[in-house]
Structures are given as C-alpha cells and as structure tokens.
Amino acid sequence: MAPAAKQSPPAFGFLTAVEDTQHGYFGGYLVLSERGRPLEFQCSTPVLASPAQKILYGATLRGYLLGELIGETLLAKAQLPVQTVLTDLEEMLPLACSEAIAWVRPNTVSPALPAAVPEVGPLAPELSIGEYRLSGGTTCNWQSDWLRRTLEPLAAHIDLSEPFERIREAIREAQRVTETSGDNEHESSAAA
C-alpha cells in the first residue's frame, strides 16, 4: 500500500509593494502559516516606469506596474500553495491568479451604514474581520463565509495588517544591504 500523500498545512499569502523615488517599486510576497510564522518570502527587483510607459499608460500605470508586472510575477515564482492572498494595495485585486485575493484595509465604516466601495464595484465580495474590511475584485470567486472561516485561525494569532509591515521592512533591509554592498565595492575599487 502506498503511503498517503502528506497534506500541507494551511498557508496564507501577503502581497504588497514599496515605492522608492529613485528605483521605482519593489514588491514583496510573504507566505505565513496559520500561526503567523514565515514559510516563504519572495521579493522583486525594482520596477521603474520609462517615460514612454508613463505617457502610454497614463492613469493606469500604477495598476499595471503593481498588479501585472510585480504581483503576477511574485505569485508565479512562489513555491507554496496558499488558501488566500491578502494585499493592502487595491491595484493588486485584478491579479489573474487561481488563489482567492482580498484587499485588506481598516474597517472605518460605521456598523449602522453599509460599506460602499465604488473602486471595487457593487458585486464584489466583502466582509469584516475584527478591525479590517476585506474586499475582492469583481472577478473574485470567493464567498464571504468561506473567507471568514479560512482566515479566522490566522486572525486569532496575528493582526491582519502586520505582515505587510514585515514585507516592507524586509524590502527596506534588502535595499540597505544592496546599497551598502555597492558603496563598499565602490570604495574598495576607488581606494585601490
């Protein structure tokens, strides 16, 4: 009898980007266990729009850079399957991926008033978990009840916005190391 295939534990992806005025955007994708421990991390090289892209893409440039170039590339490079991908950037919602994706932001809507999210559309799924509102794009296929059940174990261990700060700090640290390494190499060759 063949051994049963080992089922991987639940994992959750967090996707964001950092803008640098000199280099452009750096993207980061962090996969966490349901206890909030890191399982995988991917980051992009800097993406800087050319002057021609700025003209041609106009107001859609940021969505193109963040969603299509950075987001889709990072998800394609990921090794671990996840139950859902969370992002703090609305421009990541249109990603063409098989995972459910949800935009996480503070839940500042009064409980007495219905939430209106005109950027996402009237048919987009939404739900609140603790202090956060999660929205899907109009092409999302997740159901609010399913996403709530999926995220509750994770939300019991971590604040849903905290992993985005981890990603931003990791990107900043990697950038500092790269800049420092480049400066040291330059100083060494200049001194020789």
C-alpha positions as CSV (number, residue, x, y, z in Angstrom):
1,M,0.0,0.0,0.0
2,A,1.4,3.4,-1.0
3,P,1.8,6.0,1.9
4,A,-0.8,8.6,2.0
5,A,0.2,12.0,0.5
6,K,1.2,14.4,3.2
7,Q,-1.3,17.3,3.2
8,S,0.4,20.7,3.6
9,P,-0.7,22.8,6.5
10,P,-2.8,25.9,5.7
11,A,-0.8,28.8,4.4
12,F,-1.7,32.4,3.6
13,G,0.0,34.8,1.2
14,F,0.6,38.6,1.8
15,L,1.4,40.8,-1.1
16,T,2.5,44.4,-1.1
17,A,4.9,46.9,-2.7
18,V,7.2,49.7,-1.6
19,E,7.7,52.8,-3.7
20,D,11.2,54.3,-3.9
21,T,11.6,57.6,-5.7
22,Q,14.9,56.7,-7.2
23,H,14.4,53.0,-8.1
24,G,10.6,52.6,-8.5
25,Y,8.6,49.8,-6.9
26,F,9.8,46.8,-5.0
27,G,7.3,44.1,-4.5
28,G,7.2,41.5,-1.7
29,Y,5.2,38.3,-1.1
30,L,5.3,36.6,2.3
31,V,3.6,33.2,2.9
32,L,2.7,32.6,6.6
33,S,1.4,29.5,8.5
34,E,-1.9,29.9,10.3
35,R,0.2,30.8,13.4
36,G,1.8,33.7,11.6
37,R,5.2,32.1,11.0
38,P,7.0,32.7,7.7
39,L,7.1,29.8,5.3
40,E,8.3,31.6,2.1
41,F,9.4,35.1,1.0
42,Q,9.8,36.4,-2.5
43,C,10.8,40.0,-3.5
44,S,11.0,41.6,-6.8
45,T,13.8,43.6,-8.4
46,P,12.9,47.3,-8.7
47,V,10.4,48.2,-11.4
48,L,10.7,51.8,-12.7
49,A,8.4,53.0,-15.4
50,S,10.0,54.5,-18.5
51,P,9.0,57.9,-19.8
52,A,7.2,56.3,-22.7
53,Q,5.3,53.9,-20.3
54,K,4.2,56.9,-18.2
55,I,2.8,58.6,-21.3
56,L,1.1,55.5,-22.8
57,Y,-0.3,54.0,-19.6
58,G,-1.4,57.3,-18.1
59,A,-3.7,56.8,-15.1
60,T,-3.5,53.0,-15.4
61,L,0.3,52.9,-15.0
62,R,0.3,52.1,-11.2
63,G,-2.1,49.3,-11.6
64,Y,-0.1,47.8,-14.5
65,L,3.2,48.0,-12.6
66,L,1.8,46.7,-9.3
67,G,-0.7,44.2,-10.5
68,E,0.6,42.8,-13.8
69,L,4.4,43.2,-13.5
70,I,5.1,42.8,-9.8
71,G,2.1,40.9,-8.3
72,E,1.7,38.3,-11.0
73,T,5.4,37.7,-11.2
74,L,5.8,37.2,-7.4
75,L,2.8,34.8,-7.3
76,A,4.2,32.8,-10.3
77,K,7.5,32.4,-8.5
78,A,6.0,31.2,-5.2
79,Q,6.6,27.6,-4.3
80,L,3.9,27.0,-1.6
81,P,0.2,26.8,-2.3
82,V,-1.9,29.2,-0.2
83,Q,-5.6,29.3,0.7
84,T,-5.8,33.0,0.0
85,V,-3.7,36.0,-0.9
86,L,-4.2,39.3,1.1
87,T,-3.0,42.6,-0.1
88,D,-3.1,46.2,1.2
89,L,-3.0,47.6,-2.3
90,E,-6.2,47.9,-4.3
91,E,-4.2,47.7,-7.5
92,M,-3.4,44.1,-6.8
93,L,-7.1,43.0,-6.9
94,P,-7.3,42.3,-10.7
95,L,-4.5,39.7,-10.5
96,A,-5.1,36.7,-12.8
97,C,-4.3,34.0,-10.2
98,S,-6.0,30.9,-9.1
99,E,-5.9,31.9,-5.4
100,A,-8.6,34.0,-3.8
101,I,-7.3,37.5,-3.4
102,A,-8.7,40.1,-1.0
103,W,-7.8,43.7,-0.3
104,V,-7.3,44.4,3.5
105,R,-7.9,47.9,4.9
106,P,-9.0,49.4,8.2
107,N,-12.7,49.0,8.9
108,T,-13.6,52.6,9.3
109,V,-17.2,52.2,8.2
110,S,-19.9,52.8,10.8
111,P,-21.7,49.5,11.6
112,A,-25.1,51.3,11.0
113,L,-24.1,52.2,7.4
114,P,-23.5,49.8,4.6
115,A,-20.0,49.9,3.1
116,A,-19.7,51.4,-0.3
117,V,-16.6,50.6,-2.3
118,P,-17.0,52.2,-5.7
119,E,-13.5,51.3,-6.8
120,V,-14.2,47.6,-6.4
121,G,-17.7,47.5,-7.7
122,P,-21.2,46.6,-6.4
123,L,-20.9,42.8,-7.0
124,A,-17.5,42.4,-5.3
125,P,-17.5,40.2,-2.2
126,E,-16.8,41.9,1.1
127,L,-16.6,41.1,4.8
128,S,-15.3,42.4,8.1
129,I,-12.9,40.6,10.3
130,G,-12.2,42.4,13.5
131,E,-10.8,45.9,12.7
132,Y,-10.5,45.1,9.0
133,R,-12.7,45.2,5.9
134,L,-11.7,42.7,3.1
135,S,-12.9,43.2,-0.4
136,G,-12.5,41.2,-3.6
137,G,-12.5,42.4,-7.1
138,T,-15.5,42.0,-9.4
139,T,-13.9,38.9,-10.9
140,C,-13.2,37.2,-7.5
141,N,-14.9,33.9,-6.8
142,W,-14.6,33.7,-3.0
143,Q,-17.6,33.7,-0.8
144,S,-17.6,35.9,2.4
145,D,-18.5,33.0,4.7
146,W,-15.7,30.8,3.2
147,L,-13.1,33.5,3.6
148,R,-14.1,34.3,7.1
149,R,-13.8,30.6,8.1
150,T,-10.5,30.4,6.3
151,L,-8.9,33.5,7.9
152,E,-10.3,33.1,11.5
153,P,-7.4,30.8,12.6
154,L,-4.8,33.2,11.2
155,A,-6.6,36.3,12.7
156,A,-6.6,34.6,16.1
157,H,-2.8,34.7,16.0
158,I,-1.8,37.9,14.2
159,D,-3.2,41.3,13.2
160,L,-4.1,41.1,9.5
161,S,-2.2,44.2,8.6
162,E,1.1,43.3,10.5
163,P,2.6,41.0,7.7
164,F,2.6,43.9,5.3
165,E,4.9,45.8,7.6
166,R,7.2,42.8,7.8
167,I,7.4,42.7,4.0
168,R,8.1,46.5,3.8
169,E,10.8,46.2,6.4
170,A,12.4,43.2,4.7
171,I,12.4,45.1,1.4
172,R,13.9,48.1,3.0
173,E,16.6,46.0,4.7
174,A,17.4,44.2,1.5
175,Q,17.7,47.6,-0.2
176,R,20.0,48.9,2.5
177,V,22.2,45.8,2.2
178,T,22.4,46.2,-1.6
179,E,23.2,49.9,-1.3
180,T,25.8,49.3,1.4
181,S,27.4,46.4,-0.6
182,G,27.5,48.6,-3.7
183,D,29.0,51.5,-1.7
184,N,31.7,49.2,-0.2
185,E,32.6,47.8,-3.6
186,H,32.9,51.3,-5.0
187,E,35.0,52.5,-2.1
188,S,37.3,49.4,-2.3
189,S,37.9,49.8,-6.0
190,A,38.4,53.6,-5.7
191,A,41.0,53.1,-2.9
192,A,43.0,50.5,-5.0
